[in-house]
Amino acid sequence: MKGKMKTFKLSKGAPVQPKSIKMPLDKIEPRTLNCNELDDEAFSGLVGDIKANGLRYPILVRHTGPDSYELVDGEHRWRAAKQLGWKEIQVQVVDMSKEEAEVANFELNSNRGQLNPVKVAMLFDDERRRGLSQEMIGQKYKITQARVSQYLETLTYPEEIQRLLISRLIKLEHTRKIVSALDDQELQIQVARKVSDEGLSVRETQVAIRDLLEEKQKEKQWKEQKEEEMSTDDIGDKDIEGPSQVSPAAGSELSEDLANVWHVPTELPPYMLLPCGHKVSRLPNDGLPISVTTILCPFCQEVTVLLKVDLSFLVKYSW
């Protein structure tokens, strides 16, 4: 057996070096929560290594009942052995309580640099539901309260970012920069995907966030400018936009067959577009000697009636 046996402080107090024995795989149950998680590629690499070189280190289990054991550390090695069709695996059996096993799993993965932030957050969330404060969790796992808070914060991240963290495609340092700088979850996911796809460093992630914010600010300014321009155009065109019904007073002297109505502003173009689609020279708006006058289209002979209703507008009726 390769490697050096680890020494553990057990629940009964004295540090001991557990003996390594062979144990049937089916007697061992995995932990409910493991602070480490390998993606498919990394796990396939582990399976290949164990197949070629054997088990480098025994897995760690604790006794939970008559002829039954639970993993403390080494779940991926245990799963790899099962995938390879092994019937037995080399183990070290330790006398640990459930709480001691949780701490041991955390510390061993931390020492190897293999802590998974989301998995740790799930563990700490369980502790919180049992009544432990963040300060108490920090004392139990020998980390600061601020670090506990950072882990728990990952449970509020969008699910896609959590999956990237679990798969080790992005680091906690990346996500903290992303979430603190961007409120919009879609933008958070957009940057997280970029970090994952391009393998950005934390510094490069900050630059990507800055560039995105500048781009969004320019888009916002452009949109506001366009909306302002459209609003100005609407003010100029609002009196000729659509047909409305003639009021009884305005149309009292006209046939009941009158239909479409347009309010024409005082500032008319040099020509008037008649309902028939032909253009004729504009009549003066002011100083009409009579209240009602007509225009005969010289092209199709259609009649248009103009009614001067005030000094500012002409209301145009056609039939």
C-alpha positions in Angstrom: 0.0 0.0 0.0 1.4 3.4 -1.1 1.3 6.5 1.0 1.6 7.4 4.6 -1.1 6.7 7.1 -2.8 9.7 8.6 -3.2 10.3 12.3 -6.6 11.4 13.6 -7.8 12.6 16.9 -10.8 10.5 17.7 -13.8 11.1 20.0 -12.2 9.3 22.9 -9.4 11.7 22.9 -6.0 10.2 22.1 -4.4 10.6 18.6 -4.1 7.2 16.9 -3.0 5.8 13.6 -5.9 3.6 12.3 -5.1 0.3 10.9 -5.7 -0.4 7.3 -7.9 -3.4 6.4 -9.9 -4.7 3.4 -13.6 -4.3 3.5 -16.5 -5.2 1.2 -17.7 -2.2 -0.8 -21.3 -3.0 -0.1 -20.8 -2.6 3.7 -19.9 1.1 3.2 -22.5 3.9 2.8 -21.6 7.3 1.3 -21.9 10.5 3.3 -25.1 12.6 3.0 -22.9 15.6 2.2 -19.3 15.6 0.9 -17.4 18.8 0.9 -15.7 17.7 -2.4 -17.2 17.2 -5.8 -15.4 16.1 -9.0 -16.7 16.8 -12.5 -17.1 14.0 -15.0 -13.7 14.6 -16.6 -11.8 14.6 -13.2 -13.6 11.5 -12.0 -12.8 9.7 -15.2 -9.2 10.6 -14.7 -9.3 9.2 -11.1 -10.9 5.9 -12.4 -8.1 5.6 -15.0 -5.4 6.3 -12.4 -6.8 3.7 -9.9 -7.1 1.1 -12.7 -3.5 1.7 -13.8 -1.8 2.2 -10.4 -4.2 0.8 -7.7 -5.5 2.6 -4.7 -2.8 5.1 -3.5 -4.4 5.8 -0.1 -7.1 3.9 1.8 -10.4 5.5 2.3 -11.6 6.5 5.8 -14.8 5.1 7.3 -16.5 5.2 10.7 -18.4 2.5 12.4 -22.2 3.2 12.5 -23.8 0.0 13.5 -23.5 -3.8 13.4 -21.3 -4.6 10.4 -22.1 -1.2 8.8 -19.9 1.8 8.1 -20.1 5.3 6.7 -17.5 7.1 4.6 -15.6 9.9 6.3 -13.3 10.6 3.4 -12.6 9.1 0.0 -16.0 8.9 -1.6 -14.7 9.4 -5.1 -12.2 6.6 -4.6 -15.0 4.4 -3.3 -17.2 5.2 -6.3 -14.3 4.6 -8.7 -13.6 1.2 -7.1 -17.3 0.3 -7.6 -17.2 1.4 -11.2 -14.1 -0.8 -11.8 -16.0 -3.8 -10.4 -14.0 -4.2 -7.2 -15.6 -6.2 -4.5 -13.4 -4.9 -1.7 -11.4 -1.8 -0.9 -8.7 -0.9 1.6 -10.0 1.2 4.5 -9.1 2.8 7.8 -11.8 2.5 10.4 -12.0 5.4 13.0 -14.2 5.8 16.0 -15.7 9.2 15.2 -19.1 10.8 16.0 -21.2 12.2 13.2 -20.1 15.8 14.0 -16.4 14.8 14.2 -16.8 13.1 10.8 -18.2 16.3 9.3 -15.3 18.3 10.6 -12.8 15.7 9.4 -14.2 15.6 5.9 -14.1 19.4 5.8 -10.5 19.6 7.1 -9.1 16.9 4.8 -10.6 18.4 1.7 -9.5 21.8 2.8 -5.9 20.6 3.3 -6.0 19.1 -0.3 -7.4 22.3 -1.7 -10.5 20.4 -2.8 -13.3 22.1 -1.0 -16.4 22.8 -3.1 -18.0 26.1 -2.1 -21.6 25.0 -2.8 -21.2 21.7 -1.0 -19.6 23.4 2.0 -22.5 25.9 2.0 -25.0 23.0 2.1 -23.1 21.6 5.1 -23.1 24.9 6.9 -26.8 25.4 6.1 -27.6 22.1 7.7 -25.6 23.3 10.8 -27.6 26.5 10.8 -30.9 24.6 10.7 -29.7 22.7 13.8 -29.5 26.0 15.6 -25.8 26.9 15.2 -25.0 30.6 14.5 -22.4 31.6 11.9 -20.0 32.3 14.7 -20.5 28.8 16.2 -20.1 27.2 12.7 -16.8 29.1 12.3 -15.6 27.9 15.7 -16.5 24.3 14.9 -14.8 24.2 11.5 -11.9 26.6 12.5 -12.6 29.3 10.0 -13.7 32.9 10.4 -17.4 34.0 10.6 -16.8 36.1 7.4 -15.7 32.9 5.5 -18.8 31.1 6.7 -20.9 34.0 5.4 -19.2 33.8 2.1 -19.9 30.1 1.7 -23.6 30.5 2.7 -23.9 33.3 0.2 -23.4 30.9 -2.7 -26.8 29.3 -2.0 -28.4 32.6 -3.2 -26.6 32.5 -6.5 -28.4 31.6 -9.7 -28.6 27.8 -10.2 -26.4 27.9 -13.3 -23.6 29.7 -11.4 -24.0 27.1 -8.6 -23.6 24.3 -11.1 -20.4 26.0 -12.5 -19.0 26.1 -8.9 -19.9 22.5 -8.2 -18.2 21.4 -11.5 -15.1 23.5 -10.6 -15.5 25.5 -13.9 -15.4 28.7 -11.9 -14.1 29.7 -8.5 -15.6 31.4 -5.5 -13.3 34.4 -6.0 -14.8 34.8 -9.5 -18.4 34.6 -8.3 -18.0 37.1 -5.5 -16.7 39.7 -7.9 -19.5 39.0 -10.4 -22.4 39.0 -7.9 -21.1 42.1 -6.0 -20.8 44.1 -9.2 -23.9 43.0 -11.1 -27.5 43.1 -9.8 -29.1 41.5 -12.9 -28.9 37.7 -12.7 -28.9 37.3 -16.5 -25.7 39.5 -16.6 -24.2 37.5 -13.7 -24.7 34.3 -15.7 -23.4 35.9 -18.9 -20.1 36.8 -17.2 -19.9 33.5 -15.3 -20.2 31.6 -18.7 -17.5 33.8 -20.1 -15.2 33.0 -17.2 -15.9 29.3 -17.6 -15.5 29.3 -21.4 -12.4 31.4 -21.6 -10.7 30.4 -18.3 -10.5 34.0 -17.1 -8.5 35.0 -14.0 -10.1 37.0 -11.3 -8.4 40.2 -12.6 -9.6 39.4 -16.2 -13.1 38.8 -14.7 -13.1 42.3 -13.2 -12.1 43.8 -16.6 -14.9 41.8 -18.3 -17.4 43.2 -15.8 -16.2 46.7 -16.3 -16.5 46.4 -20.1 -20.0 44.9 -19.8 -21.2 47.7 -17.6 -19.8 50.3 -20.0 -21.5 48.6 -22.9 -24.8 48.5 -21.0 -24.5 52.2 -20.1 -24.0 53.1 -23.8 -27.0 51.0 -24.8 -29.1 52.7 -22.1 -28.0 56.2 -23.3 -28.7 55.3 -26.9 -32.2 54.0 -26.0 -33.0 57.1 -24.0 -31.9 59.3 -26.9 -34.1 57.3 -29.3 -37.1 57.5 -27.0 -36.6 61.2 -26.6 -36.5 61.6 -30.4 -39.6 59.5 -30.8 -41.4 61.5 -28.2 -40.5 64.7 -30.0 -41.8 63.2 -33.3 -45.0 62.1 -31.6 -45.7 65.6 -30.3 -45.4 67.0 -33.9 -47.6 64.2 -35.4 -50.2 63.6 -32.8 -52.9 65.7 -34.6 -52.8 63.7 -37.8 -52.3 60.1 -36.5 -55.7 58.6 -36.9 -59.4 58.9 -37.7 -62.0 59.9 -35.2 -65.7 60.5 -35.3 -67.0 63.9 -36.1 -68.8 65.6 -33.3 -72.5 66.4 -33.9 -71.9 70.1 -33.5 -69.0 70.2 -35.9 -70.8 68.2 -38.5 -74.3 69.6 -38.1 -74.2 71.2 -41.6 -72.6 68.2 -43.3 -74.0 64.9 -44.5 -74.3 62.0 -42.0 -72.3 60.0 -44.5 -69.1 61.9 -43.6 -66.5 59.4 -42.4 -62.8 59.8 -41.7 -61.5 62.9 -39.8 -58.0 64.2 -39.5 -56.9 67.3 -37.5 -54.3 69.2 -39.6 -51.8 71.4 -37.8 -51.4 75.1 -38.8 -47.9 74.5 -40.1 -49.0 72.6 -43.3 -46.6 71.4 -46.0 -46.6 73.3 -49.3 -49.2 70.8 -50.6 -52.2 69.0 -49.2 -52.6 65.2 -49.6 -56.3 64.6 -50.4 -58.1 61.5 -49.2 -58.0 60.2 -52.8 -54.2 60.2 -52.6 -53.5 63.1 -54.9 -51.6 66.2 -53.9 -52.8 69.8 -54.5 -51.5 73.2 -53.5 -52.2 74.2 -49.9 -55.0 76.7 -49.2 -54.2 79.6 -46.8 -55.2 78.6 -43.3 -56.0 82.0 -42.0 -58.5 84.5 -43.3 -60.9 82.2 -45.0 -63.9 84.3 -45.9 -66.4 81.5 -45.1 -66.6 78.8 -42.5 -66.9 75.9 -45.0 -65.2 75.5 -48.3 -64.7 72.6 -50.7 -61.8 71.3 -52.8 -62.4 69.4 -56.1 -59.6 67.0 -56.9 -58.5 68.0 -60.5 -57.4 64.4 -61.1 -60.3 62.2 -60.0 -63.0 64.8 -59.3 -63.4 63.6 -55.6 -64.8 66.4 -53.3 -63.2 67.3 -50.0 -64.8 69.6 -47.5 -62.7 71.9 -45.3 -64.1 73.4 -42.2 -62.2 76.2 -40.4 -63.0 75.4 -36.7 -60.5 77.9 -35.1 -57.4 79.9 -35.8 -55.0 76.9 -35.3 -56.6 73.9 -37.1 -58.5 72.8 -40.1 -60.7 69.7 -39.7 -60.9 67.8 -42.9 -63.9 65.6 -43.9 -64.2 63.5 -46.9 -66.8 61.1 -48.4 
